[in-house]
């Protein structure tokens, strides 16, 4: 998440971890992309999950592919605590997504489900470059975010009334940023959603050239 907003964002997600788990426990809305992601993984693939939250995507992936070896990471301790109960088969660690991709370890795949709204454009490009170094040739990167023009980024109030700074990114920006790191988009999907501020969820799957 954007460094200047990180402490506030982590504190809010830590406070609202259980509410977040209840609200987003069902990830079947994104099943098409998640299923395709899993279909492309080799047996016993190693997966690094960034900003895993309470482990909802972690659980879905393991239900599809129990053979996966998932390292799930998040900065909010309460999110990690819930994740450990939701998906005990995975390995969980409290660490910033921007640092989790700088350990020098290589993974068959990386998942970044809705962590990009908390990163500015410069941080997104840096994250993609680090992800590319984390993946072997043919490795897979799953990304989901909320799509809109970057100029729409700003503080937004959630149902709890807490203000969180949200960054919006366009598909063109993300596709170009991925390509610049040697990652080619092989799947793209948009899902409209209705909230007080209507918008679009964007799902991308890229493969390292």
N, C-alpha and C positions, 0 to 999 in steps of 0.2 A: 504494500500500500504506500501511497505517496508519503515520503518520509516526514514531511511537516505535519501531516494529519495522522500519522501512525498511532501515537499514544491514545488519542481520543477514539479512534476507530476500534482499536483493540479493547479498550475499556468498555465500549458499548456492546461489542460482540460477546465479551466475557460475561457481562451482566445479563444479556438476553439469550444466552446459549440454549437454555431449555425451551424458550419460546420459539427460537429459530428451528430447533429440532422438530418440534411439533408441526410448525407451519410448512416445512420443506422436506418432511420425512419421505414423502412419495415423489420419486424422481421419474416416474414413468412418462411424464411429459417429454422427457429427453431420451426415451428409450431407443429410438431409431439410431441416433448418433452414437449412443453408448454401446449399443449392440454391434454396430459396424466397427467401432473401436476395438471391442473385444475379439471380434472375428479376425482382425488383422494381427493379433498377437501370437507369438510362438508359444508352445507349451512351457509352463512354469516361468512365464515372462516376469521380469522385474519391472515394477511400475513405481514411479515417484509421483505422489499426488501433492499438489501445492494448494494451500489454503483450503484444507479438507473440511473445515467446519466441524459439525457433529458427526461426520462419517456417513452421511446419507448416500453419497455417490460411492464411497468405499464399499458399503454394504451391497449396493446394487451390483457393482463389478464382481465382488466375490461370490454373490449368488449365481451369477452367470458363469464365472470362471473360478472355481475354488482353488485351482492350481496357481493362481497369480500370487506373486510375492510383492505386496504393496507396502511401501514406506509412505505413510500419510503424515503431512506436516501442517501446522497452523500456529499462529502467534497467540491465540487466546487459550489460556490454560483450561477453562471450563469446556471449551469446544473439544479439546483433546481428551479430557476426562470422559465426556459423553461418547466420543468416538471409540474409545477403548471398550466400552460396554456394548456399543452397537456392532462393532466389527473386531472382536478380540483376536481374530486371525492375523490382522494387519499389525504392522509396527508403527507406533505413533511417536512423534517428536514435536516439541514446541520450538519452532524456528521460523524466522521470516522467509517468505517464499523467495525473496531476492538472494538470500544466503543459501537456501536449500539446494540451489542449482550451481553453487560454487564449491562444492565439497571435493570435486575431482572424481566422484563416482560416476559410473556409466550405467544407465538404465535402458531397458528395451523400449520403454514408453514413459511419457510424462503427461499428467492430467492437470489442467488448470481450469476448474469449473467455477466460473464467476469470481475469480480473483482480480481480473483486469479492471473492474470498476474502481478499484482502490489504488490503481497505478496510473501515473500520468504518461504521456506519450514517450517521453525519454526513458522512463523506467520500463515501459512495455518493450521497447526496442532492445534495451539491455537484457531484459529477461529472456526474450526470444533468442538472443545471441548465446546466452548461457545455456538455454535448453538445447540448442543445436550442438553445443560442445558436450552436453550430457548424453546425447543420443548417439548410437552407432549408425552406420549407413543403413537406411531402411527403417530406422526407428520411427515411432509414431508419437505425435503430439496432439492431444485433444484440448480444445479451447472453447469455452463458452463465455459470453458476456452480453451486456445490454448495448444494442446498437443505436447510435444517434450521432449527430454532429458533435465534434469535440467542444464546440462553443457552448453546448448545453450543459457542460459539467458545472458542478457547484454543490453547495450544501443542500441536503434534502432531509426532511423529517420523516421518520418511520412511524409505524403505528404506535410506538411507545412515546413519540414526541422528541426522541433524541435526534440531533442533527449529525449526519454523516456526509462527508464530501464524496460525491460520486463522479467518476470520470466516464464519459461516454466515448466510444470509438466506432469508427465506420469499418465496414467490411473491406473497403478498398485500402484503407490505412493498414489494417491488420494483415491482409494478404500480401501487400507490398513489403511490410516489415518482415514477415515470414520468409518471403522469397529472397530478401536481402541477406538472410542467414542460411540459405540453402535448404529451406523447408518449403515444399510444394503442397499446396492445398489440394486434397483429393476428395473432400466432402464439404459441402456448405449447405446450411439449412437455416431458415428464419422462421421463428414462431412468434406470432403476435400475442400480446398479453394485454389485459385490461386492468389498470390500476387507476388511482387518482391521476396519474400521469401515464397515458397509454404509451406503449413502446413496443420494441421488438427484441426478442432474444436471438442472438446469433451463435450458431454452433459451427465450428471449423475443425476439421481433422487434416493434419499435414503430415507428410512423410519426408524424412531427411534424404536428400539426393545422394 
